[in-house]
Amino acid sequence: MNSKYILVDIRKSDEVFSKHFDGKNMTNFYNIPMNMIRFNVEGLESHLQYVEKIFIICQSGARSQFIKDKYFKDNDKVIVDKALQFKNLNAKGENTITLSNGEKMTVFVNGSFAFNLYNLTRIIQLMLGSIIIMCSTLLWNNCSSKYPLIVLLLFGCMAVFNAITNTCTLSVVFKDLLN
């Protein structure tokens, strides 16, 4: 990897645990969770006196684009490239990526690549979502009004979905308040 770039991984700690840049083969990356970027904007931009570009990276590019638009909108040297996101880094070890401008970049990836429950939030979401689904299905035949149970079932399903996929559907609604 050429030292003219810095890669900033903005994913959460349990995502980084599963798949991350290999520190043995690369030194030009930072792991700064998305919710901490606002405290690091000036520090990151100051790196541009030493490097040509800073790439913001997450799983799919959606969070990266949000951070770019919110904090680095006017800085052309801070880049989100859809090809350089962790969903495209599928092999342990060396990954050669062709960026949107045609340039090739090599990154090294390590980790378990497996589903994990190393985040307390995911464990709680999975447990509570399952309990909510069980309770609402047990109450289904005993309730005359199904509307509250449908809402409860949907909420339970959302919690289980969030735990399994490591997403936060409510953060989409509140993203401006959370970041």
Secondary structure, 3 states (H helix, E strand, C coil): CCCCEEEEECCCHHHHHHCEECCCCCCCEEECCHHHHHHCHHHHHHHHHCCCEEEEECCCCHHHHHHHHHHCCCCCCEECCCCCCHHHCCCCEEEEEECCCCCEEEEEEECCCCCCCCCHHHHHHHHHHHHHHHHHHHHHHHCCCCHHHHHHHHHHHHHHHHHHHCCCHHHHHHHHHHC
